[in-house]
Amino acid sequence: MAKAVPDTMRALVISGPGGIESLVESTLPTPVPGPGEVLISVHTVAANHQDHFVLRGLGNIAGVALPHVLGNDPAGVIAAVGPGVPGSRLGERVVVKPAIACDECEPCRAGSDDACERLRSVGVHRHGGFAEYLTVPGQNAFPIPDRLEFAAATALAQSFPVALTLLRKAGLHAEDIVLVAGAAGAIGAAAVQLSRLAGATVVAAAGSPGRVEYAVGLGAQLGIDYRADPSFADTVRQSFPQGVSLYVEPAGNPTIWAEGLRSVGRQGRVAVCGSHAGPIVQLDLLWLFRMRVSIFGSAGATRAIFAEILELAGEDRIEATIDSVRPLWEARDAFERLVARQNRGKLVLELGR
């Protein structure tokens, strides 16, 4: 028998931009799933840079009623279903794909739902998982493989699909030498694992000895501490005189970007999926066209890629990278760790169930 859903729920909310200190605990009405939607009893969610953007007033939350609930990658159990959703989904363990596509625009009809022209994000344009319950379209609630815990599903949900989409767009192959910046962060750590899974050689760059050690432990063959070695392109060239063939940039730090480009060889590729450490960087166009370098930008992932990541994790071919797990109500501590770049992998928050 399904557990009764209460009329109200605990949540962490923001009433407007103001930074980490604007996160406060509150009681809200429990949402009711609409047509095609499911209600999820949240078990885990993560603290992400996207949440921090919204906290600082940089995220697009226009039209969203305040107080607002953050959290774009919750995992939990379906507690109720709306009209049009089979009752057989009740009790299903699921993880949420954060980006909600319209399925009507030209990119969606072409199968590129990650490029939807009316894309809406859980935790940004609608209430997210920093609460005991949330509603999402049923097609955005993906079954969790039996071997995965909720925390692992949350840790996979945002970073791994984004990283796989970026790497495929850049044409990753087994002969590549891949430089991954921010290799101990969530997307960077995912890129290290996925590049190694493809058979590529990986150079992991991170900002401390411990973070470098962590990235090397994920499979990178060479680790670089770019704080101790700010001119790290020279170090890369010592091991790979021809330069790297693919440079993955998930953050956009201008100094690291400059060294990353110096590391790229002729006809190399640069793949970018983040800007929270930038976003303005320099680019020498003369170098770009003379070196025949290609630059790729990517954001999000399709539902097919999301399902593929869960399948890979279910087969134990990739491993969720988790820095720590703490109660949701200690989210401020998690964000402080995130902003200070102290984390190695995902900062997961859990609700006692």
ChimeraX attribute file (.defattr): number of C-alpha atoms within 10 A of each C-alpha:
attribute: neighborCount
match mode: 1-to-1
recipient: residues
	/A:1	5
	/A:2	9
	/A:3	8
	/A:4	8
	/A:5	15
	/A:6	10
	/A:7	10
	/A:8	13
	/A:9	16
	/A:10	16
	/A:11	25
	/A:12	25
	/A:13	22
	/A:14	22
	/A:15	14
	/A:16	16
	/A:17	17
	/A:18	13
	/A:19	16
	/A:20	19
	/A:21	10
	/A:22	16
	/A:23	22
	/A:24	15
	/A:25	15
	/A:26	13
	/A:27	12
	/A:28	18
	/A:29	12
	/A:30	19
	/A:31	17
	/A:32	17
	/A:33	21
	/A:34	16
	/A:35	13
	/A:36	15
	/A:37	21
	/A:38	29
	/A:39	26
	/A:40	30
	/A:41	25
	/A:42	26
	/A:43	26
	/A:44	31
	/A:45	34
	/A:46	32
	/A:47	26
	/A:48	22
	/A:49	14
	/A:50	17
	/A:51	22
	/A:52	21
	/A:53	16
	/A:54	21
	/A:55	22
	/A:56	15
	/A:57	14
	/A:58	12
	/A:59	15
	/A:60	12
	/A:61	17
	/A:62	8
	/A:63	8
	/A:64	13
	/A:65	12
	/A:66	12
	/A:67	15
	/A:68	23
	/A:69	27
	/A:70	30
	/A:71	25
	/A:72	28
	/A:73	28
	/A:74	36
	/A:75	32
	/A:76	32
	/A:77	23
	/A:78	24
	/A:79	23
	/A:80	22
	/A:81	24
	/A:82	18
	/A:83	12
	/A:84	12
	/A:85	19
	/A:86	12
	/A:87	11
	/A:88	8
	/A:89	17
	/A:90	18
	/A:91	17
	/A:92	16
	/A:93	23
	/A:94	25
	/A:95	32
	/A:96	31
	/A:97	28
	/A:98	23
	/A:99	25
	/A:100	22
	/A:101	24
	/A:102	15
	/A:103	17
	/A:104	13
	/A:105	16
	/A:106	13
	/A:107	16
	/A:108	19
	/A:109	12
	/A:110	12
	/A:111	14
	/A:112	17
	/A:113	25
	/A:114	22
	/A:115	20
	/A:116	22
	/A:117	15
	/A:118	14
	/A:119	16
	/A:120	15
	/A:121	19
	/A:122	24
	/A:123	24
	/A:124	24
	/A:125	21
	/A:126	20
	/A:127	25
	/A:128	29
	/A:129	30
	/A:130	32
	/A:131	29
	/A:132	23
	/A:133	29
	/A:134	27
	/A:135	27
	/A:136	22
	/A:137	20
	/A:138	22
	/A:139	15
	/A:140	20
	/A:141	25
	/A:142	20
	/A:143	18
	/A:144	25
	/A:145	18
	/A:146	8
	/A:147	11
	/A:148	17
	/A:149	15
	/A:150	24
	/A:151	26
	/A:152	21
	/A:153	29
	/A:154	31
	/A:155	29
	/A:156	27
	/A:157	26
	/A:158	25
	/A:159	25
	/A:160	30
	/A:161	27
	/A:162	24
	/A:163	30
	/A:164	24
	/A:165	20
	/A:166	25
	/A:167	24
	/A:168	11
	/A:169	13
	/A:170	22
	/A:171	13
	/A:172	21
	/A:173	18
	/A:174	13
	/A:175	11
	/A:176	20
	/A:177	24
	/A:178	30
	/A:179	32
	/A:180	29
	/A:181	29
	/A:182	28
	/A:183	33
	/A:184	33
	/A:185	27
	/A:186	26
	/A:187	29
	/A:188	28
	/A:189	31
	/A:190	29
	/A:191	33
	/A:192	30
	/A:193	27
	/A:194	23
	/A:195	26
	/A:196	21
	/A:197	15
	/A:198	13
	/A:199	15
	/A:200	21
	/A:201	23
	/A:202	26
	/A:203	25
	/A:204	32
	/A:205	28
	/A:206	25
	/A:207	20
	/A:208	17
	/A:209	15
	/A:210	14
	/A:211	25
	/A:212	24
	/A:213	18
	/A:214	21
	/A:215	32
	/A:216	22
	/A:217	13
	/A:218	22
	/A:219	19
	/A:220	26
	/A:221	15
	/A:222	17
	/A:223	23
	/A:224	27
	/A:225	18
	/A:226	22
	/A:227	14
	/A:228	12
	/A:229	12
	/A:230	15
	/A:231	16
	/A:232	20
	/A:233	22
	/A:234	16
	/A:235	14
	/A:236	24
	/A:237	16
	/A:238	11
	/A:239	12
	/A:240	16
	/A:241	12
	/A:242	14
	/A:243	23
	/A:244	29
	/A:245	22
	/A:246	31
	/A:247	29
	/A:248	29
	/A:249	26
	/A:250	25
	/A:251	21
	/A:252	21
	/A:253	19
	/A:254	16
	/A:255	15
	/A:256	24
	/A:257	20
	/A:258	17
	/A:259	17
	/A:260	24
	/A:261	22
	/A:262	18
	/A:263	24
	/A:264	25
	/A:265	21
	/A:266	17
	/A:267	15
	/A:268	23
	/A:269	22
	/A:270	22
	/A:271	23
	/A:272	20
	/A:273	20
	/A:274	19
	/A:275	15
	/A:276	14
	/A:277	13
	/A:278	13
	/A:279	11
	/A:280	10
	/A:281	13
	/A:282	9
	/A:283	11
	/A:284	9
	/A:285	10
	/A:286	9
	/A:287	13
	/A:288	16
	/A:289	12
	/A:290	10
	/A:291	14
	/A:292	13
	/A:293	19
	/A:294	15
	/A:295	13
	/A:296	15
	/A:297	13
	/A:298	18
	/A:299	15
	/A:300	23
	/A:301	24
	/A:302	23
	/A:303	21
	/A:304	13
	/A:305	17
	/A:306	23
	/A:307	17
	/A:308	15
	/A:309	21
	/A:310	23
	/A:311	15
	/A:312	13
	/A:313	20
	/A:314	17
	/A:315	13
	/A:316	12
	/A:317	12
	/A:318	20
	/A:319	20
	/A:320	23
	/A:321	24
	/A:322	20
	/A:323	17
	/A:324	15
	/A:325	16
	/A:326	16
	/A:327	14
	/A:328	26
	/A:329	19
	/A:330	12
	/A:331	22
	/A:332	17
	/A:333	14
	/A:334	27
	/A:335	21
	/A:336	15
	/A:337	15
	/A:338	20
	/A:339	13
	/A:340	9
	/A:341	15
	/A:342	17
	/A:343	20
	/A:344	24
	/A:345	25
	/A:346	30
	/A:347	26
	/A:348	26
	/A:349	25
	/A:350	23
	/A:351	17
	/A:352	9
	/A:353	8
